[in-house]
Amino acid sequence: AIVTRLITRLFLHDVRDFMFDAERRDRMEDTLRRRLMAGGGPFIVIAHSQGSMIAYDVLRALKREDADVRLFVTVGSPLGIEEVQDVLKAIGGPLRVPECVARWVNVAERLDPVALDPELKDEFARNRHGVQVEDVAVRNPDWQTNPHSSTGYLGTEAVRAVVRQVAGTAFTQVIARTVIVRDLVRDMENGHAVQRFPTLIQIDVPDGDT
C-alpha cells in the first residue's frame, strides 16, 4: 500500500482528480459518453493511462443496445491499482467487464510504473455475455526513456494486430494511414488533461473521391 500511494502521488496527478472530484470526473467522461450515445457504431475504444479509468467508468454504465463496443483496449492502465479499484467500486459497484463490450484487451509494459498491477483478468469479472479481460504483456518501444509512452504502446504489434483483426471484420469504413508530428505527441504526453493544443488536421483525399 505504501508503494502504491507513492506511485499514485508521483505519476497519477490527474487520476487523483478523477478519483476524488466528482464534478471534474463527470466533465472528463462527458465527451466519450456523448460520442457513444450519438450512435454510429460499432466502436473500438482505445484508452491510455487515466483515460482507461474514464472509459471504463463510462462503458460500464452502458448496455449493448446503448453502444456496440466491439473492442476495448486499455494500455498503460492504472485499473489494477488497489486504491483505484476501491474508488471505482465506491462510485459504481463491483468490477466487471462492461456489458456493452464484446472484447477487452489490456496491454501493459512490466516497467510501466502506472500499470503497477498489469493483470486485470482475475479482478474484473466476466460480463453476462462471458467476456473476460485478456491481459497481454508487451515491450514498449520507448521503455528506456518512457515505459508509459502512449505512442510506444500504440506502436506495438499486440495493439495494432487486435485492432486490425476487429476492424477488418466488423467495420466497413477504410482505416487510413495517420501521422501525428513528434512535437505534438511530446507536448500531449507531457501536458495535463485540461490543456489544449493547436492542431492542423489535413485530410488527404485521392482525386475523384468525395
N, C-alpha and C positions, 0 to 999 in steps of 0.2 A: 504494500500500500504506500509506503514511503517513496519507493522508486516511481510508482505510478503518479503520485502527486507531484513529484519533481518534474517528470516528463510533461505532465499537463501544464505546469506553470511555465516551463521553458519553451514549449513548442505549440501549445494549443490556446493562444490568447483568444482567437475568435470562437473557439469551441466553448470557452467559458461563457461568452455572450449567449451562445445558443442554449447552453445548459441552464443558465440562471436568470435570463432576461426574456420573459415570455413575449413581450411586445416585439423585441428585436428578432426573436425566433420566428414569430409569425411573418414578419416582413421578409426574412430570409426565405421562408418556404413559399411565399405567395406567388412568386414568378413561376416556379415549377408547377405549383398546383393549378394556376390559371392555364398554363400551356397544356397540361394533360387534360384538363376538363373541357378545353375548347374542342377536343376531338381531333380527328385526322390521323389516328394511329394506323397500324400498330407502332409502338415506340421501342427504341433502345435507349436506356438511361445509363450513362457512364458518370460516375461520381468519384471525385478525389478528395481525400482528407475530410475536412469538415463538411464538404459537400455530400459525402456519403451519409452523414447523420441527417442532414436536411432532406435528402432524397428518401432515405428510409422512413423518416417520420411522416413524410407526405404520402408515400406509397402504401404504408400500412393502413391508412385510413380509407383506401380506395378498394372497391370490388372490381372484378374482372370486367363487368359490364360498364364500369365507370372509365376504365383505361386499360387498354390491351398492351401490357408491357411484356414484350416477347423476351427481352434480355435486360437484366440489371447487373451492371459491372461496377464493383467497388474496388478502388485502387488506393493503396496507402491509407487505409481506413482506420480510425480510432474506435470502431464499433466493438472491438474486442476488449477495450479497457473497462475494468470493473466499474469505475466511477461514471463513465459514460453510460454503461448499461443500466446502472441504478437510476440515473435521471430519466432515461428512456422508459424504464418500467414505471416510474412515478408519474410520468405525463401521459403514457399511453398503454399501460398494462404489459402483459407477458411478451417476451421477444419471440417472434416467429416470422417466417418468410411471408411477405405481403401477399394477400390473396390475388392481387392483380398481376403478379409476377410469374411468368412461365419458366424462367431460368435465372438463377442468381450465381454469378461467378465472382469470388473475392480474391483479388490478386495482391500479394504482399512480398516485399523485399525484406529478408531477415534482418538487415541492418537499419531498416527504417524505424526511427525512434517513435513515430506517430502510430505505426502499426505494431504496437508493443506486443499485443497478442494477435498473431497473424491468422489464427484459425477460428472461424465462426460457426462451423458446421454443428458442433455439439452445444452451442449456446443459443442458436436461433432454431426453434422447432420448425418442422415441415409445415407448409400450409395445407389446407384441406384437399388440395389437388395433388399432394405428395411431393411437392417441390422442396428440395433442401439446398442449402448453400454448398457450392463447390469451391473448396479452398485450393488456390494454386500459388506455389512459391516460385518467384522469379528472381533473376539478377537484373536490377535496374541498371541500364547502361550508364547512368550518371552516379552510380553508387559511391565512387571515390570522392566526389565533391558534394553531392546532394542525393542521398539514397531515397529521399522523399519526393524527388522531382516528378511532377505530373507528366511532363513531356517525355521523360525517360520511361515511365510506366506505359504511356500510350504507344511508345515505340517498340515495346516488347512483342514478340510473336504470340505470346499467350493471349494478350488482349486483342491484337489485330486478327488472329485466327478465329476467335469466338465471335467477333463482330461480323467478319466476312461470312462465317457459317450461318448465322442467324439472318443477317441482312440479305444474303443471297437466296434464301428460301422463303422468307416471309415478306419481303418488301419488293415493290415494283419500281421505285424510283432509282435512277442511276446514282451511284456514290462517286462523286468527282474527287479528283486529287485536290488536297487542301494544303496550303502553305501559310504558316504563321511566322513572321520575321522574328529573328532571335532576340532583338532588343525588346520587342513587345512581350515575348514569352518571359524574358528575365524580369521585366517590370511587374508583370502579373504575378509571377511566382513569389517575388519578394515584397509585394504590396499587401494591403489589407483588404478585407472583403468589401468595405464600403467605398473603396477608391474606384474612380472611373478613368478609363484610358482612351485617348483619341485613337480611333482605328479606321483605316480606309479598307473597305471591302470591295474587291474587284471581281466581277462575275465574268468568266471567260466563256462566251457562247460561240460555238462554231458557226461559220457562215451558213445561212439558210435555216438555222434552228430558231425557234421562238420561245 
